[in-house]
């Protein structure tokens, strides 16, 4: 059975509240879970101790059994010192590069700019030749 440690959403509309749970990965996000490991309240300030509460002993237990934390949970566990920091700088290398149309527009703009500067540079030379 593939185990996950992930967030299960609760709370009302526009007021999210999450339970940190250990669950079978095939279950729905808010569906059946095996054990509640903590809570996460994103509405609280980031420096509040009540924002993320976890039973770290049980989290360690599930990690030792092979449960895989989701990306958000792994960030929380890194902040708590349970997991080592992971380098995420090159996770999506194509993210910052512009698409084909944007590069075409940039090339056209650069060509127009160089043509304009060449025309400006040629105009004073012609005036001095007369």
C-alpha positions in Angstrom: 0.0 0.0 0.0 1.5 3.4 -1.0 1.4 5.7 2.0 1.3 9.5 1.8 1.6 12.2 4.5 -0.5 15.0 3.1 -3.0 17.8 3.9 -6.8 17.1 4.1 -8.8 20.2 3.8 -11.5 21.3 6.3 -13.0 24.6 7.2 -15.7 26.6 5.5 -15.6 28.4 2.2 -12.8 31.0 2.1 -11.6 29.9 5.5 -9.3 26.9 4.9 -8.1 24.7 7.7 -6.0 21.5 7.1 -5.4 18.3 8.9 -2.0 16.7 8.4 -2.8 13.0 7.8 -1.2 9.7 7.0 -3.3 8.1 4.3 -3.3 5.6 1.4 -2.4 7.5 -1.7 -5.4 6.2 -3.6 -7.9 7.8 -1.2 -9.4 11.2 -2.0 -7.9 14.3 -0.6 -10.6 14.8 2.1 -11.5 11.1 2.3 -10.6 8.3 4.6 -7.2 8.5 6.4 -5.4 6.2 8.7 -4.1 8.7 11.3 -4.2 12.4 12.1 -0.7 13.7 12.6 -1.3 17.4 13.1 -3.0 20.6 11.9 -2.2 23.5 9.6 -4.0 26.9 9.7 -2.8 29.1 6.9 -4.9 32.1 8.1 -2.6 32.6 11.1 0.6 34.7 10.9 3.7 32.9 9.7 5.5 33.4 13.0 2.6 31.9 15.1 3.2 28.6 16.9 -0.4 27.6 16.3 0.0 27.8 12.5 1.5 24.3 12.1 1.2 21.7 14.8 2.6 18.2 14.3 3.2 15.1 16.3 6.8 14.7 15.1 7.2 11.3 16.8 4.3 9.8 14.7 5.5 11.6 11.6 8.9 9.9 12.1 7.1 6.6 12.6 5.3 6.9 9.3 8.4 8.1 7.4 10.3 5.1 8.7 7.5 2.9 7.3 8.0 4.4 3.9 5.3 7.1 3.7 6.1 9.8 1.2 5.4 13.4 2.3 3.9 15.8 -0.3 5.8 18.9 -1.4 4.1 21.2 1.1 4.4 18.7 4.0 8.1 18.2 3.2 8.7 21.9 3.4 7.0 22.0 6.9 9.1 19.0 8.0 12.3 20.7 6.8 11.3 23.8 8.8 10.8 21.6 11.8 14.2 19.9 11.3 12.8 16.4 10.7 13.9 16.2 7.1 17.2 17.6 5.6 16.8 20.7 3.4 16.3 19.9 -0.3 17.8 22.0 -3.1 14.8 23.2 -5.2 16.6 25.8 -7.3 16.4 23.8 -10.5 13.1 22.0 -10.1 11.6 23.5 -13.2 14.4 24.8 -15.5 12.1 26.0 -18.3 9.8 28.0 -15.9 11.5 31.4 -16.4 12.2 31.1 -20.1 9.8 32.9 -22.4 7.7 31.1 -25.0 8.1 31.1 -28.8 5.9 34.1 -29.5 7.5 36.2 -26.8 11.0 35.4 -28.2 9.8 36.3 -31.7 8.4 39.6 -30.4 11.7 40.3 -28.6 13.7 39.6 -31.8 11.5 41.9 -33.8 11.8 44.7 -31.3 15.6 44.3 -31.2 15.8 44.4 -35.0 13.7 47.6 -35.1 15.9 49.2 -32.4 19.1 48.4 -34.3 17.6 49.7 -37.5 16.6 52.9 -35.8 20.0 53.4 -34.2 21.7 52.8 -37.6 19.5 55.3 -39.3 20.2 57.9 -36.5 24.0 57.2 -36.9 23.9 57.6 -40.7 21.9 60.9 -40.7 24.6 63.1 -39.1 27.3 61.6 -41.4 25.1 62.6 -44.4 24.6 66.1 -43.1 28.3 66.6 -42.5 29.1 65.4 -46.1 27.1 68.2 -47.7 
